[in-house]
Amino acid sequence: MAIASASPAGAPAHRTLLVRPPSSALADGELTHLERVPVDADLAVQQWNRYVDVFRGLGWDVRELPAADSHPDGVFVEDTVVIFDGLAVLTRPGALSRRGEVESMRPAAEATGREVVEITSPGTLEGGDILKVGRTVYVGRTARTNAEGAAQLRSLLEPRGWRVVEVPVTRALHLKSAVTALPDGTVIGYEPTVDDVTRFDAFLPVPEAEGTAVVVLDETTVLLSDAAPATAELLRGRGLTVLTTPVTEFEKLEGCVTCLSVRVR
C-alpha cells in the first residue's frame, strides 16, 4: 500500500509526521464522555489542512496515509501505533469499530525502519493512552486500554530500559485527553478531568479543558488548540513559544492536537 509524501525538498527525515485525512463519515465517530453535536465536515477538512501545514511549515516530512472513509475515527491516527526508539507498536483498539484502522497503519510503521510488533487479544491498547516523559511511559487504564494491553506493553518496553507506570483514567476518553507533557517533562492537565495528579513527578494545572493537549515541536515550542488562549499565555509565561491552530470539529469528537498525527523523530 503506497504512502503519499507531501514533504518539501530537503525536509529532515528524522522529523516525520504520519497523518490521515478526515473520513467523510467523521461525524459518526465514537463518543464516550461528550454528547453528540453536529460536526461540520468541510470545516474539519480545512482545520486538518491547517494543522498539517503547521508541521510542513517547520520542515517536517508529512506522510499521508490512505483515506479510510469506512472508519469515522480514522483521522485519529495516534491511536493505532506508538513509537519507542527502535520499536513501533501497532495497537489493538478497545473500540471494535476502530480495529480495522490498524492494518492500514502497518506499511507506515514498517517504513520508519523500526521493528514492528503488535498488541494481541485479549489485550486492548490505544495510543491516546500512552504518554512518554523521558524514559517513563504513563499508560492510561481506560475503557479503551485494558490490563492485558498494559501488561503486553510493559513486557515489550521494560527490557529496553523504559519505566512503565499505569494511571487510572475515568473522567476522559484517553489519558492524553486529560494530560500531556511540556518539553521539560512537566505534565499539564485540566484538574477536573485528571483522576490523580500525584501519579506524575511534576504537574501543572491549566485553566481550560482544551489546554490539556500540547504537541512538543522542539525543546522550546509547543502546538496547542486555539480554543485555550489562557493556557497559551500560561505556557508563554514559562518561556515557551506557543503555536495554536483550530481543531473545534475534532474536539467535538473527543479529539485534540495530539491524536491527529504520529510524530516520528
Stockholm file with secondary structure:
# STOCKHOLM 1.0

chainA/1-265         MAIASASPAGAPAHRTLLVRPPSSALADGELTHLERVPVDADLAVQQWNRYVDVFRGLGWDVRELPAADSHPDGVFVEDTVVIFDGLAVLTRPGALSRRGEVESMRPAAEATGREVVEITSPGTLEGGDILKVGRTVYVGRTARTNAEGAAQLRSLLEPRGWRVVEVPVTRALHLKSAVTALPDGTVIGYEPTVDDVTRFDAFLPVPEAEGTAVVVLDETTVLLSDAAPATAELLRGRGLTVLTTPVTEFEKLEGCVTCLSVRVR
#=GR chainA/1-265 SS CCCEECCCTTCCTTSEEEECCCCTTGGGCCCSSSCCCCCCHHHHHHHHHHHHHHHHHTTCEEEECCCCTTCTTTTCGGGTEEEETTEEEECBCSSGGGGGGHHHHHHHHHHTTSEEEECCTTCCBCGGGEEEETTEEEEEESSSSCHHHHHHHHHHHGGGTCEEEEEECCSSSSHHHHEEECTTSCEEECGGGCSCGGGSSSEEECSCGGGGCEEEEETTEEEEETTCHHHHHHHHTTTCEEEEECCHHHHTTTCCTTTTCEEEC
#=GC SS_cons         CCCEECCCTTCCTTSEEEECCCCTTGGGCCCSSSCCCCCCHHHHHHHHHHHHHHHHHTTCEEEECCCCTTCTTTTCGGGTEEEETTEEEECBCSSGGGGGGHHHHHHHHHHTTSEEEECCTTCCBCGGGEEEETTEEEEEESSSSCHHHHHHHHHHHGGGTCEEEEEECCSSSSHHHHEEECTTSCEEECGGGCSCGGGSSSEEECSCGGGGCEEEEETTEEEEETTCHHHHHHHHTTTCEEEEECCHHHHTTTCCTTTTCEEEC
//
